[in-house]
Amino acid sequence: MTDMRQAISEDQWRRAELIWDYHQMGHETAPVDVAIGLGSHDLGVAATAAGLYRTGLFPVLVFTGGNSATTRSRFPRGEAVHFREHALELGVPDDAILVEPEAANTGQNITFSRELLAAHGLTPKTVLLVSKPYMERRSFATARKLWPEVEILCASEPLELDDYLKSIGDEKLVLDMLVGDLQRVIEYPKLGFAIGQDVPEDVRDAYESLVRDGFTSRLIAP
């Protein structure tokens, strides 16, 4: 076990890896009309989106996101603004980037980005969502609910859980986020926020076990 994982048992780590793998859609990247980089605490989203832009997969890149309690100190001018600045540093031209600086949740990321694109005369038929690795499935389910006429692909930084943990530096927080996102995948369809996703029994068991073990700081109220 690495130093970063001293507070996590091997059994807890195995469960976390099940959930980590489930969250990723496994889509193969392909040319699309537009990409949307979903704001978060993770600047790797902007770097991944910039790298995909440079391969020629899409002509327009939207960064969306305002601030949250977890990002305000890191990105004081807003997630999308900082993501744009990072993408510019990585070689994406300014005229290829649109910024949506108000969204406060994933539903707003999708809705506000769609409205921004429409305001620029763009009605894409194919969209690539670029997110944190463990947010792919939730963003996919949300977009399919709110933008059903568009073909959605997902991408994220190609990291294993151990590498992602090293990049964040807080194993408890990472597992809390994995658990919290899975709860949203399960519960949001009941609230009309997303389409349903099949959750394998072993993944659900891993989720329930980690909740019992106290990885609960990112859970929403029932």
C-alpha positions as CSV (number, residue, x, y, z in Angstrom):
1,M,0.0,0.0,0.0
2,T,1.4,3.4,-0.9
3,D,1.8,6.2,1.6
4,M,-1.2,8.0,0.1
5,R,-3.4,5.0,1.0
6,Q,-2.4,4.5,4.6
7,A,-5.8,5.4,5.9
8,I,-7.7,3.0,3.6
9,S,-7.8,-0.7,4.0
10,E,-7.2,-3.0,1.1
11,D,-10.8,-4.1,1.1
12,Q,-12.0,-0.5,1.0
13,W,-9.6,0.2,-1.8
14,R,-10.9,-2.8,-3.8
15,R,-14.5,-1.4,-3.4
16,A,-13.4,2.0,-4.4
17,E,-11.7,0.7,-7.6
18,L,-15.0,-1.1,-8.5
19,I,-16.8,2.2,-8.3
20,W,-14.1,4.1,-10.1
21,D,-14.3,1.7,-13.0
22,Y,-18.1,1.9,-13.1
23,H,-18.1,5.7,-13.2
24,Q,-16.2,5.7,-16.5
25,M,-18.2,5.1,-19.7
26,G,-15.4,3.6,-21.8
27,H,-16.3,5.7,-24.8
28,E,-13.9,5.8,-27.8
29,T,-13.2,9.4,-28.7
30,A,-14.4,10.5,-32.2
31,P,-14.9,13.8,-34.1
32,V,-17.8,15.8,-32.6
33,D,-19.3,19.2,-33.3
34,V,-18.4,20.6,-29.9
35,A,-16.8,19.7,-26.6
36,I,-17.9,20.8,-23.2
37,G,-15.4,20.9,-20.3
38,L,-17.3,20.6,-17.1
39,G,-16.1,22.8,-14.3
40,S,-14.7,21.3,-11.0
41,H,-11.8,21.5,-8.7
42,D,-9.7,19.4,-11.2
43,L,-7.7,21.4,-13.7
44,G,-6.9,18.1,-15.4
45,V,-10.3,18.6,-17.1
46,A,-9.1,21.7,-18.9
47,A,-5.8,20.0,-19.8
48,T,-7.5,17.0,-21.2
49,A,-10.0,19.1,-23.2
50,A,-7.1,21.1,-24.6
51,G,-5.2,18.0,-25.6
52,L,-8.2,16.6,-27.4
53,Y,-8.8,19.9,-29.2
54,R,-5.2,19.8,-30.5
55,T,-5.9,16.4,-32.1
56,G,-8.6,18.0,-34.2
57,L,-11.6,16.2,-32.7
58,F,-13.7,19.4,-32.5
59,P,-13.7,23.1,-33.5
60,V,-15.4,24.6,-30.5
61,L,-14.7,24.1,-26.8
62,V,-17.1,25.3,-24.1
63,F,-15.9,25.6,-20.5
64,T,-18.7,25.8,-18.0
65,G,-18.8,26.4,-14.2
66,G,-19.0,29.2,-11.7
67,N,-17.9,28.4,-8.1
68,S,-18.7,26.0,-5.3
69,A,-17.5,25.6,-1.8
70,T,-14.8,23.2,-3.0
71,T,-13.5,25.5,-5.8
72,R,-13.9,29.1,-4.6
73,S,-10.4,29.3,-3.0
74,R,-8.7,27.4,-5.9
75,F,-10.5,29.2,-8.8
76,P,-11.6,32.6,-7.3
77,R,-12.7,34.0,-10.7
78,G,-14.7,30.9,-11.4
79,E,-14.0,27.4,-12.8
80,A,-14.7,28.1,-16.4
81,V,-12.6,31.3,-16.4
82,H,-9.6,29.5,-15.0
83,F,-10.1,26.5,-17.3
84,R,-10.1,28.8,-20.3
85,E,-6.9,30.4,-19.1
86,H,-5.2,27.1,-18.7
87,A,-6.4,25.9,-22.2
88,L,-5.0,29.1,-23.7
89,E,-1.6,28.3,-22.0
90,L,-1.8,24.9,-23.6
91,G,-2.3,26.2,-27.1
92,V,-6.0,26.4,-27.7
93,P,-6.8,29.6,-29.6
94,D,-9.1,32.1,-27.9
95,D,-11.6,32.1,-30.8
96,A,-12.2,28.4,-30.3
97,I,-13.3,28.8,-26.6
98,L,-16.7,29.8,-25.2
99,V,-17.1,30.5,-21.5
100,E,-20.2,29.8,-19.5
101,P,-19.4,31.2,-16.0
102,E,-22.6,30.7,-14.0
103,A,-23.4,27.0,-13.7
104,A,-23.6,25.6,-10.2
105,N,-24.4,22.0,-10.9
106,T,-24.2,19.4,-13.7
107,G,-27.7,20.1,-14.9
108,Q,-26.9,23.8,-15.3
109,N,-23.6,22.9,-17.0
110,I,-25.5,21.2,-19.7
111,T,-28.4,23.6,-19.9
112,F,-26.4,26.8,-19.8
113,S,-23.8,25.4,-22.3
114,R,-26.6,24.5,-24.7
115,E,-28.1,28.0,-24.4
116,L,-24.7,29.6,-24.9
117,L,-24.1,27.6,-28.1
118,A,-27.5,28.5,-29.4
119,A,-26.8,32.2,-28.8
120,H,-23.7,31.8,-31.0
121,G,-25.8,30.1,-33.7
122,L,-24.5,26.6,-32.9
123,T,-26.8,23.6,-32.7
124,P,-24.5,20.6,-32.4
125,K,-25.6,17.0,-33.1
126,T,-22.7,15.4,-31.4
127,V,-21.1,16.6,-28.1
128,L,-18.1,15.4,-26.2
129,L,-18.3,15.9,-22.4
130,V,-14.9,16.2,-20.7
131,S,-15.1,15.7,-16.9
132,K,-13.3,14.3,-13.9
133,P,-12.8,10.5,-14.4
134,Y,-15.4,9.6,-11.8
135,M,-18.0,12.0,-13.2
136,E,-18.3,10.5,-16.7
137,R,-21.4,8.4,-16.0
138,R,-23.3,11.1,-14.1
139,S,-22.6,13.7,-16.7
140,F,-23.7,11.3,-19.5
141,A,-26.9,10.4,-17.7
142,T,-27.7,14.1,-17.1
143,A,-27.0,15.2,-20.6
144,R,-29.1,12.3,-22.1
145,K,-32.0,13.5,-19.9
146,L,-31.7,17.3,-20.7
147,W,-30.4,17.1,-24.3
148,P,-31.8,13.8,-25.7
149,E,-31.6,14.7,-29.3
150,V,-27.8,15.0,-29.2
151,E,-25.3,12.1,-29.3
152,I,-23.2,12.3,-26.2
153,L,-19.6,10.9,-25.8
154,C,-17.6,11.2,-22.6
155,A,-13.9,11.6,-22.0
156,S,-11.6,12.3,-19.0
157,E,-8.0,12.3,-18.0
158,P,-6.7,8.7,-18.5
159,L,-5.7,7.9,-14.9
160,E,-6.0,4.9,-12.7
161,L,-7.5,5.5,-9.2
162,D,-4.1,5.3,-7.5
163,D,-2.7,8.0,-9.9
164,Y,-5.8,10.2,-9.4
165,L,-5.4,9.9,-5.6
166,K,-1.8,11.1,-5.9
167,S,-2.9,14.1,-8.0
168,I,-5.5,15.1,-5.3
169,G,-3.6,14.2,-2.2
170,D,-6.5,13.3,0.0
171,E,-7.7,9.7,0.0
172,K,-10.7,10.2,2.2
173,L,-12.0,13.0,0.0
174,V,-11.5,11.0,-3.2
175,L,-13.5,8.1,-1.8
176,D,-16.1,10.4,-0.5
177,M,-16.5,11.9,-4.0
178,L,-16.7,8.4,-5.6
179,V,-19.4,7.4,-3.2
180,G,-21.3,10.8,-3.6
181,D,-21.3,10.6,-7.4
182,L,-22.6,7.1,-7.3
183,Q,-25.4,8.1,-5.0
184,R,-26.4,10.7,-7.5
185,V,-26.3,8.2,-10.4
186,I,-28.7,6.1,-8.4
187,E,-31.0,8.8,-7.0
188,Y,-31.1,11.6,-9.6
189,P,-33.3,9.6,-12.1
190,K,-36.0,9.4,-9.5
191,L,-35.9,13.2,-9.2
192,G,-36.0,13.7,-13.0
193,F,-32.4,15.0,-13.2
194,A,-30.9,12.2,-15.3
195,I,-31.7,9.0,-17.1
196,G,-31.4,5.7,-15.2
197,Q,-28.2,3.7,-15.3
198,D,-27.9,0.0,-14.5
199,V,-25.8,-0.5,-11.4
200,P,-24.3,-3.9,-11.1
201,E,-24.8,-5.7,-7.8
202,D,-21.1,-5.7,-6.9
203,V,-20.9,-2.0,-7.5
204,R,-24.0,-1.3,-5.4
205,D,-22.6,-3.6,-2.6
206,A,-19.3,-1.7,-2.7
207,Y,-21.2,1.6,-2.4
208,E,-23.2,0.5,0.5
209,S,-20.2,-0.9,2.3
210,L,-18.2,2.4,1.9
211,V,-21.2,4.4,3.2
212,R,-21.3,2.2,6.3
213,D,-17.5,2.8,6.7
214,G,-18.2,6.5,6.8
215,F,-17.2,7.8,3.4
216,T,-20.2,10.1,3.4
217,S,-19.2,13.7,3.3
218,R,-20.4,14.1,-0.3
219,L,-23.7,12.4,0.1
220,I,-26.9,14.4,-0.6
221,A,-29.8,14.2,1.9
222,P,-32.3,11.5,1.3
